[in-house]
Amino acid sequence: MNNGVEKLRIGELAEITGITKRTIDYYTNLGLLKAERSTSNYRYYKSDAIERLYKIEEMKSSGMSLKDIKNSFEKEHQYEEIDIQELRLHMQTLQNEVTTLLEQMKQQEQTTQTTIKNNVSKESVALMQSLLLLIT
């Protein structure tokens, strides 16, 4: 059940955070916290639930409703997914450009290769080297 990530039962989470089991259960039912169920139907929370509970309590104390807090978390998650998708797309485009450039350079004479190298910015070279390390 562990898989390298510490998992806590609701009682342990309550003891660590000082937040009642009833409140944790309520937040879970609202979808503010995620729990996994064991085969014996115990709820287990990942250790990041501790920080999440503190954040919920902080947002509540600043006057936010639980509905607004949930919306805020959903928006954060949505933006994270969009950023990751955009990053993957951008990396794929860069990878294609680097592959095309390398193929073109292989076909050129040495003097032409030197000219191409001199016209590529240092930042582009560094980016290409980093991408090559990632994709190989």
N, C-alpha and C positions, 0 to 999 in steps of 0.2 A: 504494500500500500504506500510505502514511503517514496520510492522513485527518486531519491536524492533531495527531495523537498520536504522540509519539516511540516507535518500536518498536526493540527491541534483539534481536540474535541471542544465542544462548546464551553464546557466547564473550565478547561485550561485557558481558553481565550478570554473568558470572563474574569478569571483570576489575574491574568497578566494585565488586562486593560482597565480593570475596575468597573467595567460595564456589565450590567446584569445579564444573566442568560436569557431572561425574558426579552430584554431589549435587543440582544443579538439575534434571537429567534425572530423578532418582529422585523428587524432590518433585512434578515435573510428572506422572509416571506414577501417583503416589498421589492426584493431584487437589488438591494443596495450592497449585499454581500453574497458571495457564491460559496456554496458548500458542496462537498461530494458525499454521497451516501455509501457507507460500507455495506457489506453483505448482511451484517447484523443490524442494519438501518441506523447506525450512528452517523451523525453529521461530522465531517472533518473539514477544517478550514486550513488553507495554506497560510504560511507564516506572514504573507503580505496583508492578510486580513487585519492584523494588528494596526498597521499604518492606516489602512482604509477606515477602521473604526475611529481612530483619532481624528482623521480628516472629516468624517461625518460629524463627529461631536463639535469640532471646530467650526464647521460650516453652520451647524444648528445654532451654536452660541452667537454667531454673527447675524442671526435672524432669518436664515434661509429655511424654507419649509422642506420636509422630506421629499416632496414631489420635485421641487427645484433642485435639490441635491442629486436626485436620481437622474434628472434631465442633464445636469452638468456632467455627471459621470458618463452618460450615454454619448454626449457630444464629444467628450475627450476621447472615448474609444473610437468613435466614428472618424475623428480627425487623425488619430494614430493610424488607422487602416488606410485612409486616403494618402497620407504621407508615405507610408510603406509602399503602396501601389505605385505612386508617382516616382518614388526613388528607384524601384525595380525597373520601371519603364525607361527612366532616364539612363540607368546603368546599362540596360540592354541596347539602347540607342548608341551610347558611347562605345560599348563593346563592338557593335557593328562598324562604327566609324574607325575604330582602332584596327580592326581586322582588315577593312578595306584599305586603309593607309599602309599597313604592313605589306599587303599583297602588291600594292602599287609600288612600294619602295623596292621590293624584291625584283620587280620587273625593270627597274630603272638602272642606268649606268651609275657608276660610283660618283661621278661629278654631279649628276642630277640628284642622287641621294643626299649629297652634302648640301645642295641648294635647298632641298625640302627640309632637311634637319635645321638649317639656319632660319627658315621661315616659320618654324613652329615655336611658340612661346615656351619659356621654361615651365610655366604652370601647366601647359598642355602636356609636356613631356612627363612631368611629375605625375599628372593624372593618369596618363597612359601606363606608366610603370606601375602605379598602384592598381589599376584595373587588371593589368596582366597578372599581378600577384594574386588578385582575388579570383580570377577565372582559370588559373592554371593549378 
